[in-house]
């Protein structure tokens, strides 16, 4: 997906503030540092570019980080982008290619006949719309289980609320995406200077997208020791979204759902924005060529055996 991201601004003809600034995951304890070393070894074996930093490396390479950290794992090829502009870029490119986008339209039914998909029914303020479709890609995130259940397919995905706070505009001082489990916080600085701060974990199992004020205080408490320059900085706003979590935090990408033409692409567990380009490419290959260029076996739905626990 990284290789695709690198060429997306030119391919889509749209600047969506993509920056390949790298990713730093810091450790404040020996236990966490050992876990990062193990992760790094596995990622190196898989071909990812990874560096393990000690305290001195961290001070030299990322002096804006706090003194609480004893080391880190660094991946220089990771990047970040403006999600709103990125969505607009893909939407604009789709329309240029002749795709019809039905916004503000809720999918209420997926029709099947003789074991295969036949159509999708949507509903908006303008009324009902039926789209005939021999194939349906269900990328409904945390809402995927509901419609899948109507087809007799159990999809083990649960919602998790993710909350982000945005600081006042600051002079640019870091380009990396930084995170630490020890303080349960991550941050990135957008190109216009605002710093986006969120929680590493998403403990709230809910579709509720309100952002409680006490979470903002929690974010501020974690951000200050991670990045001392954020101490005393004003947070301007916050918002919440809903993640789609699978039991193993690995997505489900599977055409073998038991209903012909029904393809699942959901449960990305917080990594859907990053993986979206490569997943779209693989599914398009599956539909057009009959076979994706990379194997999808590890992402099959059948790895979760049995019905949900009572």
N, C-alpha and C positions, 0 to 999 in steps of 0.2 A: 504494500500500500504506500510505503514511503516513496518509492520510485514514481508511482502515479501522482502523488501529491506534488512532487517536484515539477512536473510538467503541466499541472492543472491550470495555473493562471494563464499560460499561453494557449492551452487547448480550449479553455472556456472563453478566452478573450475578456477576462474580468479580473480586476485587482480586489482580492478579498483578504488582504493583509496576511498572507501566508509567510511565516518566518521560520526557517529551519534553525532554531536557536538552541536546540538540545534539551535534554531532560536530566535533571539532577534529583536523585532520591537519597536523602540524607539519613544518617543514623546518629542517635544520641547515646546509644547503649551498645555494649559489646555484643549482646544477643542479637540486636537488630542488624549490626554490622555483619555478623556471621551469616545472617539470612540474605543480606544483599550480596555478599561474596558468592554464596551458593547460587543465587539467581543469575549473577553475572557469568559464572562458569557455564551454566546451562544455556544462556543466551549466546555466549561466544561459540559454543558447540553447534548452535543452530544457525550460525553465520551472522549474527547481529554484531555491530560495532559497539563494544562496551569497554569502559575503563573503570577500574576501582581506585578511588582516591583515599589517601589517608588525611589526617588533619592538616598537614602542611600543604598538600595538594589543594585541599578545599579553600584554605586561606589565600593561596596564590591565584587560583582559578576563579573563585567566586567570593571575593572579599566582602560582598554585601550581606552574606549569610552570617547568622549569629555564632557565638563561640560555644554554644551548647553541643555542637556536632563533632563527632570524632572521625567521621569519614563519610563516604558517599559512593554511589554507583552512578556513572555518567554515560549517557548515550547521545553522541553528537548529532545523529541523524534525525532525531525526533524534532517535531515542529509544532506550531500552533497557528490558528487562523481565526478570523472573525466569523463566528457561526452564522450570524444573520446575513452577512454579505456572501458567505459561501453558499447558503441555501438559495439566495437570490441568483447567484451565478449559475448554479445548476438548473434552476427553474427557467432562467432566460435562455440557456443553451438548449434545454429541452424544447422550448417553444420555437426556437429558431430551427430545430430539426423536425418540426411538425407535430410535436406531442401536445395533446390536449390536457391541461391541468384543471382538475375540478377542486378548487379550494373551498373551504368551509362546507364540505360535504361529508357527512358521516356515513360510513359503510355499515349497513344494517343487515345485509344478508349476502351469502355466497351460495349461488345455486349449483346443484349437482344433479346429474342424471346418468344412470347406469354406471355409477362409480367414477365419473369424471366431472370436472368443473365446466359449467356452461355460461354463467353470467355472474355479475356483481350488481347488487342493488344499493344505491346511495340515496341519502336524503339531505336536503338543504332547505333554506327558507323559500326557495323557488318551487319546491316540490320534490317528487321522487324521480330518480334517473336510473335506468337499467342499461348496463354496458355488457354486451355479449363478449365473452372472453374464454378461449379454450385453455388459457393458462392464467393463473393468478399468483402473484408474488405477495405473500402476506408479510409485510414489514411493519407491523402495527405496534412494535415495542411492547410495553407492559399490558396493552389491551389485546394482544394476540390470543391469549387463552380463551377469551370469551367467544369469539367467532369460530375458533378452531373447535371448541366444545360442541358447537351446533352441528359440526360435521362428524362428531364422534371421535375427535382427536384430542387427547390430553397433552397439553403443552405446559411443562413445569416452570413457569415464569411468575415471579412475584414483583410487585411494584416497590420501589425504594425512592423516597423523596431526597432530592439533592438540592442543596441551598448554596447560593453564591452571593457574596457581598462585593460591592464595587467602591473603591476609595475615590477620593478627590484626585484630580489630575496632578501628576508629579512629573518632574523631568525624567526622561528615560534613563534607567540605571541597570536594568537586566533584561536579557532576551530569553533566558531559559525558562522552562516549566519546572518548578521546584516543588518538592513534596516531602513530607516526613510522617511516618506512622506514629512516631513517638509523641508528636504534638497534635496529630490528627488534623493536619491542615496542608493545603497546597496553594500555590499562587502562580500567576503569570501576569506580565505587564503588557497591556494592549498598546498598539502603536500611538494612540492619542495620549497615553500617559497614565490612564487609570489602571489600578492594580485589581485584578479579580482574585478573590480569596474564597476557597471552599473547604469543605471537610473531606478528608481522605475516605473515611467510612460513611456509609449511608444507612444509619440504624432505623430510620422511620419507615416501617412497612405500611405505606398508605398512598392513595391516589391524591390526597389533599395537597394542593400546590400553594398553600399559603406559606409565608416565611415568618416564623415566630421571631419576635424581637430578641428573645434570649439567645437565639442562635447567633445573631450578629455579635453579641458580647463574647460568645464562645470563639467565633472566628477571630475577633480582635485579640483575644488572649493568646491564641495560638500563633497568630501572625507576627506579633511583636518580638518574641524570642527567635523566631525563624529568620525574620528580616528586620533588624533593629530600626531601620529607616522608616518602618511603618508604625512605630510607637507614637501614639498621639495623633496620627493621621485620621482625618474624618472619613467615615463611610457615608456615601451619598444615597445609596439605594441597595436593595437586595431582591432576589427573586428565587423561586423554587421551580424545579422541573421533576419529572418522574423517570427514573431509570428502570430498565427491564433486566432483572437479575435471574440467572439460572442457578441451580444448586452448585455447579462447579465453576461458575463465572466464565464459562466458555459459550460462545453463541451457538444457536441452532441454525444451520444452513442446510436444508434437506428437501430434495424433491420427492423422496420416497415416504410420503406421509400416509399412504393408503388410499388417497383420493388422487386420481390421475390429473395432472395439470396444476395441482395445488402445491406451491413451493413455499417453504418457510424460510424466513431470514429475520430472526428476532433473538432477543435475549443477549444483547451485546454487553450487558453488565458494565456500562459506563465507557465502552470503547467503540461504540458505533460510529461516532464522528470520524475517528481515525481510520477505521476499517471500511467505511462506506464505499470508497472508490474501488478497492479490490474486490469487495463482495459483489458490487454491481457488475464489474467486469466478468467475474466468474459465473454469475447467474445468467448474464447475457450469452456467454459462451455455451452454457448448458442448454439454453433454449435454441440458439441458432445452430450450433455445431453438434449438439447432442452430448458433449463431454467438456468439462471445464479444463483449463490448462494446469490447474493445481487440484490435487485430490481433496474431496470434502468429507471423507470417511469419518474423521475425528469430530465432525460437527453434526453428525446424524442425530435425529430425535430418538432413535431406538436405544441410545446409550442410557436413557432414563427408563428403566423397565418398571412396569407395574402402574397401577392407578395411584392417585394421591392418597396419603394417609388420612384416615378418618379423624 
